[in-house]
Amino acid sequence: MKTNVGTLDRVIRVIAGLVVMWAVFYVPMSVAWTWALTVVGLVLIVTGLCGSCLLYTLFNIETGKK
């Protein structure tokens, strides 16, 4: 898969994903919110580590250097 996420974008995604995952474990919330935020946090972390975002591909966005 082609890398379409730049370095700064990747760092922000991983940090945001870790913050969301922290909230899942330490902030009291309903089960539905826990599952929803778990999915969001994991997607942010995985796309940040892999450097590829499906939505960026669909909309032809590239935040990395050309």
Secondary structure, 3 states (H helix, E strand, C coil): CCCCCCHHHHHHHHHHHHHHHHHHHHCCCCHHHHHHHHHHHHHHHHHHHHCCCHHHHHCCCCCCCC
